[in-house]
Amino acid sequence: MKINSLVSIIIPTKNSESTIEECAKSLITQTYKDIEIIVVDNNSMDNTKEIAKKFTKLVFNMGPERSAQRNFGALKSKGKYLLFIDSDMELSQNVVADCVSLSKKNKKLGGVIIPEESFGVGFWAECKMLERSFYIGVDWLEAARFFPKKIFNQLKGYDENQTGTEDYDLPQRIKQKFGENSILRINNYIYHNEGKLAIGYTLKKKYYYTKSIGNYAKKKSNTKYFNKQANILERYKLFLSHPIKLFKNPTLGFGLLFMKTSEFVVGGIGYLFKK
């Protein structure tokens, strides 16, 4: 590939020493080699930066949140394309190649969705694995991570007033400006390492993310998807549309329903307190 097809892979980190090495290894083993890895760390207290420096010289410190870290990484990038991943993600080998190929074939492309599959340890991680398996191909629950840099800059990047919802906000602004068909998808996967997931951790995370949900909900570009994303009945409808899959293992199925219901309750409480 020519140098003007450089892909800048931007990873925000914070105390990510347990996952950043496997994440970086999945990048350097990509079949597509014209990449640069940019790590933007938010004042980690562990060995995240030291581990990251084994794989790239482009390690920076920036906060206060993931959106600001991502935008800072984009400013430091030299690539024609930008790929944003989290430090607990690992890419299958052809992800970058497929994203670039799709972009070259579609000159009006604004972003690329990469499907995700979870893995982890313990009961709640298995419930999260089952949950994420329902989201493949569901447009209101998948978000683009790969963008032509000119499109990213034109939309002014991620909204730094959001944390958690920014993943959806940017692609939906792209769709509003360039049309529904401006966001396409590939078939190779990102694997999301849930670790030894605890129900308390996922609820705490959900509550934290609701701090900025008002900034997400009030945008016209997000109304269509937010009305589904914030509706627990829509989520039940999705899960129950595949009853054999949901209850193949009844314990996991009911665990998933309990976990998701709890997340909605905690998220609703957080949203009301914020208002």
C-alpha positions as CSV (number, residue, x, y, z in Angstrom):
1,M,0.0,0.0,0.0
2,K,1.1,3.6,-0.7
3,I,2.1,5.8,2.2
4,N,-1.0,8.0,1.8
5,S,-3.0,5.0,3.0
6,L,-1.4,5.2,6.5
7,V,-3.9,4.2,9.2
8,S,-3.5,5.9,12.6
9,I,-4.8,3.6,15.4
10,I,-5.6,5.6,18.5
11,I,-6.0,4.0,21.9
12,P,-7.1,5.9,25.0
13,T,-5.8,4.3,28.2
14,K,-6.1,4.6,32.0
15,N,-4.6,2.0,34.3
16,S,-4.7,-0.5,31.4
17,E,-1.6,-2.6,32.1
18,S,-3.6,-5.8,32.2
19,T,-4.9,-5.5,28.6
20,I,-2.7,-3.0,26.6
21,E,0.0,-5.5,25.7
22,E,-2.4,-8.0,24.0
23,C,-4.2,-5.1,22.4
24,A,-1.0,-3.8,20.9
25,K,0.1,-7.3,19.8
26,S,-3.1,-7.6,17.8
27,L,-2.1,-4.4,16.0
28,I,1.4,-5.3,15.0
29,T,0.3,-8.6,13.7
30,Q,-2.3,-7.1,11.3
31,T,-1.9,-8.2,7.7
32,Y,-2.1,-4.4,6.8
33,K,1.3,-3.0,7.8
34,D,1.0,0.7,7.0
35,I,-0.1,1.7,10.5
36,E,1.0,4.0,13.3
37,I,-0.1,3.3,16.9
38,I,-0.9,6.3,19.1
39,V,-1.5,5.7,22.8
40,V,-3.1,8.6,24.8
41,D,-2.9,7.9,28.5
42,N,-4.9,9.6,31.2
43,N,-2.5,9.7,34.1
44,S,-2.2,6.0,34.7
45,M,-0.8,4.9,38.1
46,D,0.3,1.5,36.8
47,N,2.7,0.4,34.1
48,T,0.5,1.2,31.1
49,K,2.8,3.8,29.6
50,E,5.9,1.6,30.0
51,I,4.2,-1.4,28.3
52,A,2.8,0.8,25.5
53,K,6.3,2.2,24.7
54,K,7.4,-1.3,23.8
55,F,5.2,-1.0,20.8
56,T,5.2,2.6,19.8
57,K,7.1,5.9,20.5
58,L,3.8,7.8,20.2
59,V,2.7,7.7,23.8
60,F,1.2,10.8,25.2
61,N,-0.6,12.0,28.4
62,M,-3.9,13.7,28.1
63,G,-7.3,13.9,29.9
64,P,-9.8,14.3,31.3
65,E,-11.9,11.7,29.5
66,R,-11.9,9.3,26.5
67,S,-13.3,11.8,24.0
68,A,-10.6,14.3,24.7
69,Q,-7.9,11.6,24.5
70,R,-9.2,10.4,21.2
71,N,-9.3,13.9,19.7
72,F,-5.8,14.6,20.9
73,G,-4.6,11.4,19.3
74,A,-6.2,12.5,16.0
75,L,-4.4,15.8,16.2
76,K,-1.1,13.9,16.6
77,S,-1.8,11.5,13.8
78,K,-0.4,11.4,10.3
79,G,-2.7,8.9,8.8
80,K,-5.3,9.3,6.0
81,Y,-7.5,7.0,8.1
82,L,-8.3,6.9,11.8
83,L,-9.2,3.8,13.8
84,F,-10.3,4.2,17.4
85,I,-10.2,1.2,19.7
86,D,-10.1,0.7,23.5
87,S,-7.2,-0.8,25.4
88,D,-9.3,-3.9,26.3
89,M,-9.9,-4.8,22.6
90,E,-8.0,-7.1,20.3
91,L,-8.3,-7.1,16.5
92,S,-8.6,-10.1,14.2
93,Q,-5.8,-10.0,11.7
94,N,-7.6,-8.6,8.7
95,V,-9.6,-5.8,10.4
96,V,-7.5,-2.9,9.2
97,A,-7.0,-4.3,5.7
98,D,-10.8,-4.7,5.3
99,C,-11.5,-1.2,6.5
100,V,-9.0,0.3,4.1
101,S,-10.3,-1.8,1.2
102,L,-13.9,-0.8,1.9
103,S,-12.9,2.9,2.1
104,K,-11.1,2.7,-1.3
105,K,-14.0,1.1,-3.0
106,N,-16.5,3.6,-1.6
107,K,-15.3,7.2,-2.1
108,K,-18.3,8.6,-0.2
109,L,-17.8,6.5,2.9
110,G,-17.9,8.3,6.2
111,G,-17.2,5.5,8.6
112,V,-16.8,1.7,9.1
113,I,-18.5,-0.5,11.7
114,I,-16.4,-3.4,13.0
115,P,-18.5,-6.0,14.8
116,E,-17.6,-6.9,18.3
117,E,-17.5,-10.2,20.2
118,S,-16.8,-10.4,23.9
119,F,-14.8,-12.8,25.9
120,G,-13.9,-13.0,29.6
121,V,-14.0,-15.0,32.8
122,G,-16.9,-15.9,35.0
123,F,-20.7,-15.8,34.9
124,W,-21.3,-12.1,34.2
125,A,-18.7,-12.1,31.5
126,E,-20.6,-14.9,29.8
127,C,-23.8,-13.0,30.1
128,K,-22.1,-10.0,28.5
129,M,-20.8,-12.3,25.7
130,L,-24.4,-13.5,25.1
131,E,-25.7,-9.9,25.1
132,R,-23.2,-8.6,22.6
133,S,-24.0,-11.5,20.3
134,F,-27.5,-10.0,19.8
135,Y,-26.1,-6.7,18.6
136,I,-24.4,-7.9,15.4
137,G,-26.0,-6.1,12.5
138,V,-28.3,-4.0,14.6
139,D,-27.7,-0.4,13.4
140,W,-28.8,1.4,16.6
141,L,-26.5,-0.7,18.8
142,E,-23.3,-0.8,16.6
143,A,-21.0,2.2,16.1
144,A,-18.4,3.0,13.5
145,R,-14.8,3.1,14.8
146,F,-12.9,3.7,11.5
147,F,-13.1,7.0,9.7
148,P,-11.4,8.9,6.8
149,K,-9.5,11.6,8.6
150,K,-11.0,14.3,6.4
151,I,-14.5,13.3,7.5
152,F,-13.5,13.1,11.2
153,N,-12.0,16.6,11.0
154,Q,-15.0,18.0,9.1
155,L,-17.3,16.8,11.9
156,K,-14.8,18.1,14.5
157,G,-14.2,14.7,16.0
158,Y,-15.8,13.4,19.2
159,D,-18.0,15.5,21.4
160,E,-15.9,16.1,24.5
161,N,-19.0,16.8,26.5
162,Q,-19.8,13.1,26.3
163,T,-18.4,10.0,27.9
164,G,-19.7,6.6,26.8
165,T,-22.2,7.9,24.3
166,E,-19.6,9.6,22.0
167,D,-19.2,6.2,20.3
168,Y,-22.7,6.6,18.8
169,D,-22.8,10.4,18.6
170,L,-20.1,10.8,15.9
171,P,-21.3,8.1,13.5
172,Q,-24.9,9.4,13.8
173,R,-23.7,13.0,13.0
174,I,-22.0,11.5,9.9
175,K,-25.2,9.8,8.9
176,Q,-27.2,13.0,9.3
177,K,-24.7,14.9,7.1
178,F,-23.9,12.3,4.4
179,G,-26.8,9.9,4.5
180,E,-27.5,6.5,6.0
181,N,-25.3,4.7,3.4
182,S,-22.2,6.7,4.5
183,I,-21.6,4.2,7.3
184,L,-20.7,0.6,6.1
185,R,-19.5,-2.5,7.9
186,I,-16.9,-5.3,7.6
187,N,-17.3,-8.9,8.7
188,N,-14.0,-9.4,10.6
189,Y,-14.2,-8.9,14.4
190,I,-12.9,-6.9,17.3
191,Y,-12.7,-9.1,20.4
192,H,-13.6,-7.2,23.6
193,N,-11.9,-8.5,26.8
194,E,-14.4,-8.2,29.6
195,G,-11.9,-9.7,32.0
196,K,-13.4,-11.1,35.3
197,L,-16.5,-9.1,35.0
198,A,-18.5,-8.2,38.2
199,I,-22.1,-7.1,38.2
200,G,-21.2,-4.2,40.5
201,Y,-18.5,-2.9,38.1
202,T,-20.9,-2.9,35.1
203,L,-23.6,-1.1,37.1
204,K,-21.1,1.5,38.3
205,K,-19.9,2.0,34.8
206,K,-23.4,2.5,33.5
207,Y,-24.2,5.0,36.2
208,Y,-21.0,7.0,35.4
209,Y,-21.9,7.1,31.7
210,T,-25.3,8.7,32.4
211,K,-23.5,11.9,33.5
212,S,-23.4,13.1,29.9
213,I,-26.4,11.3,28.4
214,G,-28.3,14.5,28.3
215,N,-25.8,16.0,25.9
216,Y,-26.3,13.0,23.7
217,A,-30.1,12.9,23.8
218,K,-30.7,16.5,23.0
219,K,-29.0,16.4,19.6
220,K,-31.3,16.0,16.6
221,S,-28.9,13.6,14.9
222,N,-29.3,11.2,17.9
223,T,-33.1,11.3,18.4
224,K,-33.9,8.3,16.2
225,Y,-31.4,5.9,17.9
226,F,-31.7,7.3,21.4
227,N,-35.5,6.5,21.5
228,K,-34.6,2.8,21.0
229,Q,-31.4,2.7,23.0
230,A,-33.0,4.2,26.1
231,N,-36.1,2.0,25.8
232,I,-35.8,-1.2,27.8
233,L,-38.8,-2.8,25.9
234,E,-36.8,-2.4,22.7
235,R,-34.0,-4.4,24.3
236,Y,-36.3,-7.1,25.5
237,K,-37.9,-7.3,22.1
238,L,-34.4,-7.8,20.5
239,F,-33.4,-10.5,23.0
240,L,-36.8,-12.3,22.8
241,S,-36.8,-12.3,19.0
242,H,-34.3,-15.1,19.3
243,P,-35.7,-17.2,22.2
244,I,-33.7,-20.4,21.4
245,K,-30.5,-18.4,21.5
246,L,-31.5,-16.5,24.6
247,F,-32.5,-19.6,26.6
248,K,-30.2,-22.3,25.2
249,N,-28.6,-21.9,28.6
250,P,-31.5,-20.7,30.8
251,T,-29.2,-19.6,33.6
252,L,-27.2,-17.3,31.2
253,G,-30.4,-16.1,29.6
254,F,-32.0,-15.0,32.8
255,G,-28.7,-13.6,34.0
256,L,-28.5,-11.5,30.9
257,L,-32.1,-10.2,31.4
258,F,-31.3,-9.4,35.1
259,M,-28.1,-7.6,34.2
260,K,-29.6,-5.5,31.5
261,T,-32.7,-4.6,33.6
262,S,-30.3,-3.6,36.4
263,E,-28.3,-1.4,34.0
264,F,-31.4,0.4,32.8
265,V,-32.6,1.0,36.4
266,V,-29.2,2.4,37.5
267,G,-28.9,4.4,34.3
268,G,-32.4,5.9,34.7
269,I,-31.6,6.8,38.3
270,G,-28.3,8.5,37.2
271,Y,-30.1,10.4,34.4
272,L,-32.8,11.7,36.8
273,F,-30.2,12.8,39.4
274,K,-28.3,14.6,36.7
275,K,-31.4,16.4,35.5
